Each structure stands twice: as C-alpha cells, then as structure tokens.
Amino acid sequence: MSTAVAPQLQVAVSRVLVVEDNPDLAYGLKNSLEIAGHEVLLAADGRVGVTRALAERPDLVVLDLMLPELDGFRVLKALRDAGLDVPVLVLTARGEEADKVAGFRLGADDYVTKPFGVLELLARIEALLRRSRPANAVSLLPLPEQRALIQFGDVEVDASARHVRRAGETVDLTPKELDLLLALAKRPGCVRGRGELLSEVWGYGSDVMSRTVDTHIAELRRKLEPDPAEPRHIVTVWKAGYRLEA
C-alpha cells in the first residue's frame, strides 16, 4: 500500500516560502503545511524573504505585511520587479480595504486577514498552487471556447498572447486580473456569479467566502473603464454577479 501512495505524494509536494516574523505563527504554519505535504522555507524578515524567494524559487509565498527590514509591500514589489511570478498570498492583521487594494495592485494573488482558519488558509494555498502549475499556465479558457481577439469599447484583449491594450496603449494587468477578464469574456453579456468566478479563476470551493472577486473587478474597472465609478463594460448585476458588455 505504501508504494502506491508514495508517487501521489511526490506529485503533490510544492515548496512554500513563509515570510513571517512571529516565530510561533511561522512554525505553526510550517507544521500545518508540512502535514499537508509541502516543503516549507521560512524567513523572519522582509530582506531575507526577498533573498530566499529569488535564490530558491518557491512555488508559492505566504507573506506578512508588518515585517522588519522590509515591509511586505516592498517585498512584494521587489519580487514582482525581479520577474518572480509565483503566487503570493498576503497573510496579515492589516484588514483595511486600502491595504488589500495596495496588495493586489502590487501583484498579490490572495489576501487573508488574521485571525484566520487554518483549513481555509490551506484550501486557498492549494487553489493558488493548482492555478499556477504549468499545465494551467497557457490559458485560463479551453481553446475551443476562447476567441483570439476580444474587443469592448476601446479595449482589445489578445487572449492567446495574454496582452491587453486600451486606446492602442498596453495595459498591465496582473495574471489574476487577466484571468478574471477572460472568464467574463468567455460568455459576453451573460451574468457570472461571484462563486462561479471564484471557482473558475481561483479554484476555490463554494464554501470559501471572499471579497477577492469584488476587489479584482474594481481594479479591472480602474484600468479599463472610461469612468470606473460608472462602468459601461464590466457591469454589476445586483445580487447576481457581473457581466461583460460590449
């Protein structure tokens, strides 16, 4: 029996870097992640976190914001500026909306506030890892359903090249912002519920409650709508979700 299980464990193992200055929390996370089958690296300050992330190339980073040496925002910016595109889950006591928006703008893939439930945190980590594995890296949408060029207003999206232009100028979207846009464009004019989008874009189950979709929608509107306060293309359908209008 043990020989049959071993190959499955090998496939599931991912390397997770936890950047957290609270030693009790860091080692609690390490134990939980190792029990779940992951290899865990630790960094107790932001500068060491950047160094370890760039040197050891983890599959995912769990990042506190209030860190010595370099705070989490600067760590995140340094990682993205260096071209490290692995998923980053921010885990912090800072729960203000402004902090969450700042984190997503700098390239965070998810944001969890303390205190948190360990099982939900592990579910979010597993979902991020699933979405980032090479088999899923080419495209969010199945090729038969994906149009080569998506247009609405003055926005053009080259789905195959994962490139977005607005009025002829390149727009920088984070990977999850682009995945969310493509999910909406998959069925233009149709309402996509928040739970449906969480499942398709982030891989979360219906039991995971999150404002992640709303925050990413706000960022898409900021970058793509003529007036983000009065969106014409990325439209809210009250109590139902969102739809993309031409």
Secondary structure, 3 states (H helix, E strand, C coil): CHHHHHHHHHHHCCEEEEECCCHHHHHHHHHHHHHCCCEEEEECCHHHHHHHHHHHCCCEEEECCCCCCCCHHHHHHHHHHCCCCCCEEEEECCCCHHHHHHHHHCCCCEEEECCCCHHHHHHHHHHHHHHHCHHHCCCCCCHHHCCCEEEECCEEEECCCCEEEECCEECCCCHHHHHHHHHHHHCCCCCECHHHHHHHHHCCCCCCCCCHHHHHHHHHHHHHCCCCCCCCCEEEECCCEEEECC
